Amino acid sequence: MPDFRLPDLGEGLTEGEIVNWLVAVGDTVTIDQPVVEVETAKAVVEVPCPYAGVVTARHGEEGEKLAVGSVLLTVGDVSSEYSGNVLIGYGTSEPTRRTRRSRRPVSTAPATAPTATGLAPAVISPIVRQLAREHGLSLSAIRGTGPGGVIRRADVERELAAATPAAAQPTAAQAAQPTAAQPAAQAAQPTAAQPTAAQPTAAQPTAARRIPLRGLRGAVAEKLATSRREIPEATVWVDVDATGLLDARAALPGVSLLALLARFTVLGLRKFPELNSRVEQDEIAVLDEINLGFAAQTDRGLVVPVVKDAHTLTTSTLAQRITELATQAREGRIPPTALTGGTFTVNNYGVFGVDGSAAIINHPEAAILGIGRIIDRPWAVDGQLAVRKVAQLTLAFDHRVCDGGTAGGFLRFVADCVENPITALAEL
């Protein structure tokens, strides 16, 4: 029975967290069929199994982290076929329909050695063991609610929640009895740490829920914190008449506002290449390739897909790539390689109904450009007051790579493209 191990995730990733099992013990799998969803620091990806056969064991629970090379799945009744697929997202066959046969009653509880008091507690996750050990809990006293009585993290946390009030609050009899180190007269007097009925303490707020900063969310948090620590950023902004931009979008089917902004950004970076750079130790590395990232909101948080070599693409091709990557990101099937290597980021935060934003630069890039919502505002046109579609462009930039003159020149160029998009596109 071959063991299928967590494959090399690429991009320097060394571990992944099991998000969702796609097969169960007893299921029949085909070659390159996705068997589990794994969350890395880059994205949530489906891992395909290179074997065809029957699942005899799953190794790991949902929420458990596994190192690259750890056993994920054991497959029995294996055919002689083998796809050779070892990297996520690089199967050798077309996607196949998932097939299942009736499940056989196979226990998911791990085999444990008997002890002097009976069987050892059923625990799969090392995280659960560590949590219990850190809080001095005996696993043998915890009732497991997982399959086959497996003790889960939630079971340990339940015991901790039940034990905390009893351990923290002394009984009435204990509070009334003086100790050898505390004379009776002193025990009768309230201290600063022991308020009386006339001095009630303020109730401590309790967390409604806790969200672990790990996986994709943790990676985003770390990158944003690094950006704030290392990049001395400055922000410039300008209001623009976006009436022509809306007209251009209507005249170009399949091209979104973000795609047009991305196109104008590429043109701007050709004129002001300092903003397409990064700081490496004591040098500014000005980059030849423009790998354009764009912010995309998903159910699992904010991600930044990257359109590689955006400077080589036509407007329509650039728009198509943005749409494809945004769809993959929302559906949770974007490959990790599509989330790395960006050199500049654009963001349409107008979709959230806001006018502007002092965005955080996507480290290690040097700048991020955003556009706010487009709304009706009074605007002077040829000396006459008119109602126009107006938006705000904002540029946050690393002040180490350029000064305000370069940043302002770039932003003004993009603003001119927004106000005269047909002219700008005609010059391509």
TORKOL-4160 file (C-alpha; in steps of 0.2 Angstrom, whole numbers, padded with zeros to 4 digits, m for minus):
428
<pt num="1" X="0000" Y="0000" Z="0000"/>
<pt num="2" X="0009" Y="0016" Z="m0006"/>
<pt num="3" X="0009" Y="0031" Z="0005"/>
<pt num="4" X="0006" Y="0048" Z="m0004"/>
<pt num="5" X="0016" Y="0062" Z="0005"/>
<pt num="6" X="0013" Y="0080" Z="0005"/>
<pt num="7" X="0022" Y="0086" Z="m0011"/>
<pt num="8" X="0034" Y="0100" Z="m0013"/>
<pt num="9" X="0023" Y="0116" Z="m0012"/>
<pt num="10" X="0036" Y="0127" Z="m0021"/>
<pt num="11" X="0041" Y="0145" Z="m0018"/>
<pt num="12" X="0051" Y="0140" Z="m0002"/>
<pt num="13" X="0035" Y="0134" Z="0007"/>
<pt num="14" X="0039" Y="0120" Z="0020"/>
<pt num="15" X="0022" Y="0116" Z="0027"/>
<pt num="16" X="0003" Y="0116" Z="0024"/>
<pt num="17" X="m0013" Y="0116" Z="0034"/>
<pt num="18" X="m0026" Y="0103" Z="0030"/>
<pt num="19" X="m0042" Y="0113" Z="0026"/>
<pt num="20" X="m0054" Y="0100" Z="0020"/>
<pt num="21" X="m0053" Y="0082" Z="0015"/>
<pt num="22" X="m0061" Y="0078" Z="m0002"/>
<pt num="23" X="m0061" Y="0059" Z="0000"/>
<pt num="24" X="m0065" Y="0047" Z="0014"/>
<pt num="25" X="m0058" Y="0031" Z="0020"/>
<pt num="26" X="m0065" Y="0018" Z="0008"/>
<pt num="27" X="m0067" Y="0029" Z="m0007"/>
<pt num="28" X="m0060" Y="0025" Z="m0024"/>
<pt num="29" X="m0049" Y="0038" Z="m0031"/>
<pt num="30" X="m0042" Y="0040" Z="m0049"/>
<pt num="31" X="m0025" Y="0046" Z="m0055"/>
<pt num="32" X="m0023" Y="0065" Z="m0052"/>
<pt num="33" X="m0039" Y="0066" Z="m0042"/>
<pt num="34" X="m0039" Y="0080" Z="m0029"/>
<pt num="35" X="m0040" Y="0072" Z="m0012"/>
<pt num="36" X="m0037" Y="0087" Z="0000"/>
<pt num="37" X="m0037" Y="0105" Z="0001"/>
<pt num="38" X="m0021" Y="0112" Z="0009"/>
<pt num="39" X="m0019" Y="0130" Z="0015"/>
<pt num="40" X="m0001" Y="0137" Z="0013"/>
<pt num="41" X="0006" Y="0155" Z="0017"/>
<pt num="42" X="0002" Y="0159" Z="m0001"/>
<pt num="43" X="m0016" Y="0151" Z="m0005"/>
<pt num="44" X="m0028" Y="0137" Z="m0003"/>
<pt num="45" X="m0024" Y="0123" Z="m0016"/>
<pt num="46" X="m0031" Y="0106" Z="m0020"/>
<pt num="47" X="m0018" Y="0092" Z="m0019"/>
<pt num="48" X="m0020" Y="0078" Z="m0032"/>
<pt num="49" X="m0015" Y="0060" Z="m0029"/>
<pt num="50" X="m0004" Y="0052" Z="m0042"/>
<pt num="51" X="m0011" Y="0034" Z="m0038"/>
<pt num="52" X="m0027" Y="0026" Z="m0042"/>
<pt num="53" X="m0035" Y="0014" Z="m0029"/>
<pt num="54" X="m0044" Y="0014" Z="m0013"/>
<pt num="55" X="m0041" Y="0025" Z="0002"/>
<pt num="56" X="m0036" Y="0015" Z="0017"/>
<pt num="57" X="m0031" Y="0029" Z="0028"/>
<pt num="58" X="m0030" Y="0048" Z="0030"/>
<pt num="59" X="m0016" Y="0055" Z="0040"/>
<pt num="60" X="m0020" Y="0071" Z="0049"/>
<pt num="61" X="m0036" Y="0081" Z="0054"/>
<pt num="62" X="m0043" Y="0097" Z="0047"/>
<pt num="63" X="m0034" Y="0111" Z="0055"/>
<pt num="64" X="m0018" Y="0101" Z="0057"/>
<pt num="65" X="m0002" Y="0107" Z="0050"/>
<pt num="66" X="0009" Y="0095" Z="0041"/>
<pt num="67" X="0027" Y="0097" Z="0035"/>
<pt num="68" X="0032" Y="0094" Z="0017"/>
<pt num="69" X="0035" Y="0075" Z="0015"/>
<pt num="70" X="0023" Y="0070" Z="0028"/>
<pt num="71" X="0011" Y="0056" Z="0024"/>
<pt num="72" X="m0006" Y="0062" Z="0018"/>
<pt num="73" X="m0015" Y="0047" Z="0012"/>
<pt num="74" X="m0012" Y="0028" Z="0011"/>
<pt num="75" X="m0020" Y="0020" Z="m0005"/>
<pt num="76" X="m0023" Y="0001" Z="m0007"/>
<pt num="77" X="m0028" Y="m0009" Z="m0022"/>
<pt num="78" X="m0016" Y="0002" Z="m0032"/>
<pt num="79" X="m0015" Y="m0001" Z="m0051"/>
<pt num="80" X="0001" Y="m0001" Z="m0060"/>
<pt num="81" X="m0003" Y="0017" Z="m0067"/>
<pt num="82" X="0006" Y="0031" Z="m0059"/>
<pt num="83" X="0005" Y="0049" Z="m0065"/>
<pt num="84" X="0022" Y="0055" Z="m0058"/>
<pt num="85" X="0013" Y="0071" Z="m0052"/>
<pt num="86" X="0023" Y="0078" Z="m0037"/>
<pt num="87" X="0019" Y="0097" Z="m0038"/>
<pt num="88" X="0002" Y="0105" Z="m0033"/>
<pt num="89" X="m0007" Y="0110" Z="m0048"/>
<pt num="90" X="0003" Y="0101" Z="m0061"/>
<pt num="91" X="m0007" Y="0085" Z="m0064"/>
<pt num="92" X="m0003" Y="0074" Z="m0080"/>
<pt num="93" X="m0021" Y="0070" Z="m0084"/>
<pt num="94" X="m0037" Y="0079" Z="m0087"/>
<pt num="95" X="m0048" Y="0083" Z="m0072"/>
<pt num="96" X="m0058" Y="0067" Z="m0068"/>
<pt num="97" X="m0075" Y="0065" Z="m0060"/>
<pt num="98" X="m0073" Y="0060" Z="m0042"/>
<pt num="99" X="m0080" Y="0043" Z="m0039"/>
<pt num="100" X="m0085" Y="0035" Z="m0023"/>
<pt num="101" X="m0090" Y="0018" Z="m0018"/>
<pt num="102" X="m0100" Y="0013" Z="m0002"/>
<pt num="103" X="m0089" Y="0017" Z="0013"/>
<pt num="104" X="m0083" Y="0003" Z="0023"/>
<pt num="105" X="m0084" Y="0005" Z="0042"/>
<pt num="106" X="m0065" Y="0009" Z="0045"/>
<pt num="107" X="m0061" Y="0017" Z="0062"/>
<pt num="108" X="m0051" Y="0034" Z="0060"/>
<pt num="109" X="m0045" Y="0032" Z="0078"/>
<pt num="110" X="m0026" Y="0029" Z="0079"/>
<pt num="111" X="m0019" Y="0012" Z="0085"/>
<pt num="112" X="m0013" Y="0015" Z="0103"/>
<pt num="113" X="m0003" Y="0004" Z="0115"/>
<pt num="114" X="m0012" Y="m0002" Z="0131"/>
<pt num="115" X="m0006" Y="0006" Z="0147"/>
<pt num="116" X="m0008" Y="0001" Z="0165"/>
<pt num="117" X="m0025" Y="0009" Z="0166"/>
<pt num="118" X="m0031" Y="0003" Z="0149"/>
<pt num="119" X="m0030" Y="0011" Z="0132"/>
<pt num="120" X="m0020" Y="0027" Z="0129"/>
<pt num="121" X="m0031" Y="0041" Z="0124"/>
<pt num="122" X="m0035" Y="0043" Z="0105"/>
<pt num="123" X="m0025" Y="0058" Z="0099"/>
<pt num="124" X="m0020" Y="0061" Z="0081"/>
<pt num="125" X="m0014" Y="0079" Z="0081"/>
<pt num="126" X="0002" Y="0084" Z="0089"/>
<pt num="127" X="m0005" Y="0102" Z="0092"/>
<pt num="128" X="m0018" Y="0094" Z="0103"/>
<pt num="129" X="m0005" Y="0085" Z="0114"/>
<pt num="130" X="0005" Y="0101" Z="0115"/>
<pt num="131" X="m0010" Y="0111" Z="0121"/>
<pt num="132" X="m0015" Y="0099" Z="0134"/>
<pt num="133" X="0003" Y="0098" Z="0140"/>
<pt num="134" X="0005" Y="0116" Z="0141"/>
<pt num="135" X="m0010" Y="0118" Z="0153"/>
<pt num="136" X="m0007" Y="0102" Z="0163"/>
<pt num="137" X="m0022" Y="0093" Z="0157"/>
<pt num="138" X="m0022" Y="0074" Z="0157"/>
<pt num="139" X="m0028" Y="0067" Z="0140"/>
<pt num="140" X="m0035" Y="0052" Z="0148"/>
<pt num="141" X="m0048" Y="0063" Z="0157"/>
<pt num="142" X="m0054" Y="0071" Z="0141"/>
<pt num="143" X="m0069" Y="0065" Z="0132"/>
<pt num="144" X="m0065" Y="0065" Z="0113"/>
<pt num="145" X="m0079" Y="0070" Z="0101"/>
<pt num="146" X="m0070" Y="0066" Z="0085"/>
<pt num="147" X="m0073" Y="0050" Z="0074"/>
<pt num="148" X="m0069" Y="0035" Z="0085"/>
<pt num="149" X="m0067" Y="0045" Z="0100"/>
<pt num="150" X="m0052" Y="0055" Z="0094"/>
<pt num="151" X="m0048" Y="0070" Z="0105"/>
<pt num="152" X="m0049" Y="0086" Z="0095"/>
<pt num="153" X="m0042" Y="0103" Z="0099"/>
<pt num="154" X="m0060" Y="0109" Z="0103"/>
<pt num="155" X="m0061" Y="0095" Z="0117"/>
<pt num="156" X="m0046" Y="0102" Z="0125"/>
<pt num="157" X="m0052" Y="0120" Z="0124"/>
<pt num="158" X="m0069" Y="0114" Z="0132"/>
<pt num="159" X="m0060" Y="0107" Z="0147"/>
<pt num="160" X="m0049" Y="0123" Z="0149"/>
<pt num="161" X="m0065" Y="0134" Z="0149"/>
<pt num="162" X="m0073" Y="0123" Z="0162"/>
<pt num="163" X="m0058" Y="0122" Z="0173"/>
<pt num="164" X="m0054" Y="0141" Z="0172"/>
<pt num="165" X="m0068" Y="0148" Z="0183"/>
<pt num="166" X="m0065" Y="0135" Z="0197"/>
<pt num="167" X="m0047" Y="0138" Z="0198"/>
<pt num="168" X="m0048" Y="0157" Z="0197"/>
<pt num="169" X="m0061" Y="0160" Z="0210"/>
<pt num="170" X="m0059" Y="0155" Z="0228"/>
<pt num="171" X="m0073" Y="0148" Z="0238"/>
<pt num="172" X="m0082" Y="0158" Z="0251"/>
<pt num="173" X="m0075" Y="0147" Z="0265"/>
<pt num="174" X="m0057" Y="0149" Z="0258"/>
<pt num="175" X="m0059" Y="0168" Z="0257"/>
<pt num="176" X="m0065" Y="0169" Z="0275"/>
<pt num="177" X="m0051" Y="0158" Z="0282"/>
<pt num="178" X="m0034" Y="0167" Z="0286"/>
<pt num="179" X="m0018" Y="0157" Z="0282"/>
<pt num="180" X="m0002" Y="0156" Z="0293"/>
<pt num="181" X="0006" Y="0170" Z="0283"/>
<pt num="182" X="m0010" Y="0180" Z="0284"/>
<pt num="183" X="m0016" Y="0185" Z="0302"/>
<pt num="184" X="m0034" Y="0185" Z="0305"/>
<pt num="185" X="m0035" Y="0204" Z="0308"/>
<pt num="186" X="m0026" Y="0206" Z="0291"/>
<pt num="187" X="m0038" Y="0193" Z="0282"/>
<pt num="188" X="m0053" Y="0203" Z="0288"/>
<pt num="189" X="m0047" Y="0219" Z="0279"/>
<pt num="190" X="m0050" Y="0221" Z="0260"/>
<pt num="191" X="m0034" Y="0224" Z="0250"/>
<pt num="192" X="m0032" Y="0232" Z="0233"/>
<pt num="193" X="m0033" Y="0215" Z="0225"/>
<pt num="194" X="m0048" Y="0210" Z="0235"/>
<pt num="195" X="m0062" Y="0222" Z="0233"/>
<pt num="196" X="m0077" Y="0223" Z="0244"/>
<pt num="197" X="m0095" Y="0222" Z="0239"/>
<pt num="198" X="m0095" Y="0241" Z="0239"/>
<pt num="199" X="m0080" Y="0241" Z="0227"/>
<pt num="200" X="m0085" Y="0230" Z="0212"/>
<pt num="201" X="m0073" Y="0226" Z="0199"/>
<pt num="202" X="m0076" Y="0230" Z="0181"/>
<pt num="203" X="m0082" Y="0215" Z="0171"/>
<pt num="204" X="m0068" Y="0209" Z="0159"/>
<pt num="205" X="m0074" Y="0208" Z="0141"/>
<pt num="206" X="m0074" Y="0191" Z="0134"/>
<pt num="207" X="m0069" Y="0187" Z="0116"/>
<pt num="208" X="m0084" Y="0182" Z="0105"/>
<pt num="209" X="m0072" Y="0172" Z="0094"/>
<pt num="210" X="m0054" Y="0170" Z="0090"/>
<pt num="211" X="m0046" Y="0170" Z="0073"/>
<pt num="212" X="m0029" Y="0162" Z="0072"/>
<pt num="213" X="m0016" Y="0172" Z="0062"/>
<pt num="214" X="m0010" Y="0158" Z="0052"/>
<pt num="215" X="m0010" Y="0151" Z="0034"/>
<pt num="216" X="m0015" Y="0164" Z="0021"/>
<pt num="217" X="m0021" Y="0177" Z="0034"/>
<pt num="218" X="m0005" Y="0175" Z="0044"/>
<pt num="219" X="0006" Y="0178" Z="0029"/>
<pt num="220" X="m0004" Y="0194" Z="0024"/>
<pt num="221" X="m0002" Y="0200" Z="0042"/>
<pt num="222" X="0017" Y="0197" Z="0042"/>
<pt num="223" X="0019" Y="0206" Z="0025"/>
<pt num="224" X="0009" Y="0221" Z="0030"/>
<pt num="225" X="0018" Y="0222" Z="0047"/>
<pt num="226" X="0035" Y="0221" Z="0038"/>
<pt num="227" X="0030" Y="0235" Z="0026"/>
<pt num="228" X="0026" Y="0246" Z="0040"/>
<pt num="229" X="0042" Y="0243" Z="0049"/>
<pt num="230" X="0054" Y="0244" Z="0034"/>
<pt num="231" X="0046" Y="0256" Z="0021"/>
<pt num="232" X="0046" Y="0275" Z="0024"/>
<pt num="233" X="0031" Y="0278" Z="0014"/>
<pt num="234" X="0023" Y="0294" Z="0008"/>
<pt num="235" X="0006" Y="0297" Z="m0001"/>
<pt num="236" X="0000" Y="0308" Z="m0014"/>
<pt num="237" X="m0017" Y="0309" Z="m0022"/>
<pt num="238" X="m0027" Y="0319" Z="m0035"/>
<pt num="239" X="m0045" Y="0320" Z="m0040"/>
<pt num="240" X="m0049" Y="0316" Z="m0058"/>
<pt num="241" X="m0063" Y="0318" Z="m0070"/>
<pt num="242" X="m0067" Y="0299" Z="m0074"/>
<pt num="243" X="m0082" Y="0303" Z="m0086"/>
<pt num="244" X="m0071" Y="0298" Z="m0101"/>
<pt num="245" X="m0065" Y="0282" Z="m0092"/>
<pt num="246" X="m0083" Y="0276" Z="m0090"/>
<pt num="247" X="m0086" Y="0280" Z="m0109"/>
<pt num="248" X="m0070" Y="0270" Z="m0113"/>
<pt num="249" X="m0076" Y="0255" Z="m0103"/>
<pt num="250" X="m0093" Y="0255" Z="m0112"/>
<pt num="251" X="m0084" Y="0255" Z="m0129"/>
<pt num="252" X="m0073" Y="0241" Z="m0124"/>
<pt num="253" X="m0083" Y="0225" Z="m0120"/>
<pt num="254" X="m0074" Y="0214" Z="m0108"/>
<pt num="255" X="m0062" Y="0227" Z="m0102"/>
<pt num="256" X="m0065" Y="0232" Z="m0084"/>
<pt num="257" X="m0061" Y="0249" Z="m0075"/>
<pt num="258" X="m0047" Y="0240" Z="m0066"/>
<pt num="259" X="m0040" Y="0233" Z="m0082"/>
<pt num="260" X="m0040" Y="0251" Z="m0089"/>
<pt num="261" X="m0031" Y="0257" Z="m0074"/>
<pt num="262" X="m0019" Y="0243" Z="m0075"/>
<pt num="263" X="m0015" Y="0248" Z="m0093"/>
<pt num="264" X="m0012" Y="0266" Z="m0089"/>
<pt num="265" X="m0001" Y="0260" Z="m0074"/>
<pt num="266" X="0010" Y="0250" Z="m0086"/>
<pt num="267" X="0012" Y="0265" Z="m0097"/>
<pt num="268" X="0016" Y="0276" Z="m0082"/>
<pt num="269" X="0030" Y="0264" Z="m0076"/>
<pt num="270" X="0038" Y="0265" Z="m0093"/>
<pt num="271" X="0040" Y="0283" Z="m0091"/>
<pt num="272" X="0044" Y="0283" Z="m0072"/>
<pt num="273" X="0054" Y="0266" Z="m0070"/>
<pt num="274" X="0060" Y="0271" Z="m0052"/>
<pt num="275" X="0043" Y="0266" Z="m0046"/>
<pt num="276" X="0045" Y="0248" Z="m0053"/>
<pt num="277" X="0059" Y="0244" Z="m0041"/>
<pt num="278" X="0063" Y="0237" Z="m0024"/>
<pt num="279" X="0076" Y="0241" Z="m0011"/>
<pt num="280" X="0089" Y="0227" Z="m0009"/>
<pt num="281" X="0101" Y="0231" Z="0006"/>
<pt num="282" X="0110" Y="0247" Z="0001"/>
<pt num="283" X="0104" Y="0247" Z="m0017"/>
<pt num="284" X="0089" Y="0252" Z="m0027"/>
<pt num="285" X="0085" Y="0238" Z="m0040"/>
<pt num="286" X="0076" Y="0245" Z="m0054"/>
<pt num="287" X="0067" Y="0230" Z="m0063"/>
<pt num="288" X="0065" Y="0228" Z="m0082"/>
<pt num="289" X="0049" Y="0217" Z="m0081"/>
<pt num="290" X="0033" Y="0224" Z="m0075"/>
<pt num="291" X="0024" Y="0210" Z="m0065"/>
<pt num="292" X="0007" Y="0219" Z="m0060"/>
<pt num="293" X="m0002" Y="0214" Z="m0045"/>
<pt num="294" X="m0020" Y="0218" Z="m0041"/>
<pt num="295" X="m0029" Y="0217" Z="m0024"/>
<pt num="296" X="m0043" Y="0204" Z="m0024"/>
<pt num="297" X="m0055" Y="0201" Z="m0010"/>
<pt num="298" X="m0059" Y="0183" Z="m0006"/>
<pt num="299" X="m0068" Y="0173" Z="0007"/>
<pt num="300" X="m0052" Y="0169" Z="0015"/>
<pt num="301" X="m0045" Y="0187" Z="0015"/>
<pt num="302" X="m0036" Y="0199" Z="0004"/>
<pt num="303" X="m0024" Y="0191" Z="m0009"/>
<pt num="304" X="m0014" Y="0199" Z="m0023"/>
<pt num="305" X="m0013" Y="0189" Z="m0040"/>
<pt num="306" X="0001" Y="0194" Z="m0051"/>
<pt num="307" X="0000" Y="0197" Z="m0070"/>
<pt num="308" X="0017" Y="0192" Z="m0076"/>
<pt num="309" X="0025" Y="0203" Z="m0090"/>
<pt num="310" X="0011" Y="0214" Z="m0090"/>
<pt num="311" X="0021" Y="0226" Z="m0101"/>
<pt num="312" X="0021" Y="0214" Z="m0115"/>
<pt num="313" X="0002" Y="0212" Z="m0116"/>
<pt num="314" X="m0012" Y="0221" Z="m0126"/>
<pt num="315" X="m0026" Y="0229" Z="m0116"/>
<pt num="316" X="m0038" Y="0215" Z="m0120"/>
<pt num="317" X="m0026" Y="0202" Z="m0115"/>
<pt num="318" X="m0022" Y="0211" Z="m0099"/>
<pt num="319" X="m0040" Y="0212" Z="m0095"/>
<pt num="320" X="m0043" Y="0194" Z="m0099"/>
<pt num="321" X="m0028" Y="0189" Z="m0087"/>
<pt num="322" X="m0035" Y="0200" Z="m0073"/>
<pt num="323" X="m0052" Y="0192" Z="m0075"/>
<pt num="324" X="m0045" Y="0174" Z="m0075"/>
<pt num="325" X="m0034" Y="0177" Z="m0060"/>
<pt num="326" X="m0048" Y="0185" Z="m0050"/>
<pt num="327" X="m0060" Y="0171" Z="m0053"/>
<pt num="328" X="m0047" Y="0158" Z="m0048"/>
<pt num="329" X="m0043" Y="0168" Z="m0032"/>
<pt num="330" X="m0062" Y="0169" Z="m0027"/>
<pt num="331" X="m0064" Y="0150" Z="m0030"/>
<pt num="332" X="m0049" Y="0146" Z="m0020"/>
<pt num="333" X="m0040" Y="0137" Z="m0034"/>
<pt num="334" X="m0026" Y="0150" Z="m0038"/>
<pt num="335" X="m0009" Y="0142" Z="m0039"/>
<pt num="336" X="0005" Y="0149" Z="m0027"/>
<pt num="337" X="0016" Y="0154" Z="m0041"/>
<pt num="338" X="0002" Y="0167" Z="m0047"/>
<pt num="339" X="0003" Y="0176" Z="m0030"/>
<pt num="340" X="0022" Y="0180" Z="m0030"/>
<pt num="341" X="0034" Y="0190" Z="m0040"/>
<pt num="342" X="0024" Y="0206" Z="m0041"/>
<pt num="343" X="0034" Y="0223" Z="m0044"/>
<pt num="344" X="0019" Y="0235" Z="m0043"/>
<pt num="345" X="0001" Y="0234" Z="m0036"/>
<pt num="346" X="m0015" Y="0242" Z="m0042"/>
<pt num="347" X="m0031" Y="0242" Z="m0031"/>
<pt num="348" X="m0049" Y="0247" Z="m0035"/>
<pt num="349" X="m0055" Y="0251" Z="m0017"/>
<pt num="350" X="m0070" Y="0260" Z="m0024"/>
<pt num="351" X="m0079" Y="0244" Z="m0024"/>
<pt num="352" X="m0080" Y="0246" Z="m0005"/>
<pt num="353" X="m0089" Y="0263" Z="m0007"/>
<pt num="354" X="m0075" Y="0273" Z="m0001"/>
<pt num="355" X="m0067" Y="0289" Z="m0009"/>
<pt num="356" X="m0049" Y="0286" Z="m0005"/>
<pt num="357" X="m0036" Y="0276" Z="0005"/>
<pt num="358" X="m0019" Y="0277" Z="0011"/>
<pt num="359" X="m0015" Y="0259" Z="0006"/>
<pt num="360" X="0000" Y="0249" Z="0013"/>
<pt num="361" X="0013" Y="0245" Z="0000"/>
<pt num="362" X="0014" Y="0227" Z="m0004"/>
<pt num="363" X="0032" Y="0223" Z="0002"/>
<pt num="364" X="0045" Y="0222" Z="m0006"/>
<pt num="365" X="0037" Y="0233" Z="m0019"/>
<pt num="366" X="0040" Y="0252" Z="m0020"/>
<pt num="367" X="0022" Y="0258" Z="m0023"/>
<pt num="368" X="0004" Y="0255" Z="m0024"/>
<pt num="369" X="m0009" Y="0264" Z="m0034"/>
<pt num="370" X="m0028" Y="0264" Z="m0030"/>
<pt num="371" X="m0044" Y="0272" Z="m0037"/>
<pt num="372" X="m0059" Y="0276" Z="m0026"/>
<pt num="373" X="m0077" Y="0276" Z="m0030"/>
<pt num="374" X="m0083" Y="0286" Z="m0045"/>
<pt num="375" X="m0098" Y="0298" Z="m0041"/>
<pt num="376" X="m0106" Y="0314" Z="m0047"/>
<pt num="377" X="m0098" Y="0330" Z="m0042"/>
<pt num="378" X="m0097" Y="0348" Z="m0048"/>
<pt num="379" X="m0083" Y="0350" Z="m0060"/>
<pt num="380" X="m0076" Y="0365" Z="m0070"/>
<pt num="381" X="m0076" Y="0361" Z="m0089"/>
<pt num="382" X="m0070" Y="0375" Z="m0100"/>
<pt num="383" X="m0074" Y="0388" Z="m0087"/>
<pt num="384" X="m0091" Y="0382" Z="m0084"/>
<pt num="385" X="m0098" Y="0372" Z="m0069"/>
<pt num="386" X="m0104" Y="0355" Z="m0074"/>
<pt num="387" X="m0109" Y="0338" Z="m0065"/>
<pt num="388" X="m0095" Y="0325" Z="m0070"/>
<pt num="389" X="m0090" Y="0308" Z="m0064"/>
<pt num="390" X="m0076" Y="0311" Z="m0052"/>
<pt num="391" X="m0064" Y="0299" Z="m0043"/>
<pt num="392" X="m0049" Y="0300" Z="m0033"/>
<pt num="393" X="m0032" Y="0292" Z="m0037"/>
<pt num="394" X="m0020" Y="0288" Z="m0023"/>
<pt num="395" X="m0002" Y="0283" Z="m0024"/>
<pt num="396" X="0008" Y="0277" Z="m0009"/>
<pt num="397" X="0027" Y="0276" Z="m0013"/>
<pt num="398" X="0043" Y="0271" Z="m0004"/>
<pt num="399" X="0052" Y="0288" Z="m0002"/>
<pt num="400" X="0069" Y="0279" Z="m0003"/>
<pt num="401" X="0067" Y="0275" Z="m0021"/>
<pt num="402" X="0061" Y="0292" Z="m0027"/>
<pt num="403" X="0055" Y="0309" Z="m0021"/>
<pt num="404" X="0039" Y="0318" Z="m0023"/>
<pt num="405" X="0043" Y="0325" Z="m0040"/>
<pt num="406" X="0044" Y="0307" Z="m0048"/>
<pt num="407" X="0029" Y="0301" Z="m0038"/>
<pt num="408" X="0019" Y="0316" Z="m0043"/>
<pt num="409" X="0024" Y="0315" Z="m0061"/>
<pt num="410" X="0019" Y="0297" Z="m0062"/>
<pt num="411" X="0002" Y="0300" Z="m0053"/>
<pt num="412" X="m0002" Y="0315" Z="m0065"/>
<pt num="413" X="0002" Y="0305" Z="m0080"/>
<pt num="414" X="m0010" Y="0291" Z="m0075"/>
<pt num="415" X="m0023" Y="0304" Z="m0070"/>
<pt num="416" X="m0021" Y="0312" Z="m0088"/>
<pt num="417" X="m0024" Y="0294" Z="m0095"/>
<pt num="418" X="m0040" Y="0292" Z="m0085"/>
<pt num="419" X="m0046" Y="0309" Z="m0091"/>
<pt num="420" X="m0042" Y="0306" Z="m0109"/>
<pt num="421" X="m0042" Y="0287" Z="m0110"/>
<pt num="422" X="m0045" Y="0285" Z="m0129"/>
<pt num="423" X="m0030" Y="0296" Z="m0133"/>
<pt num="424" X="m0019" Y="0286" Z="m0121"/>
<pt num="425" X="m0025" Y="0270" Z="m0129"/>
<pt num="426" X="m0023" Y="0276" Z="m0146"/>
<pt num="427" X="m0004" Y="0280" Z="m0143"/>
<pt num="428" X="0000" Y="0262" Z="m0140"/>
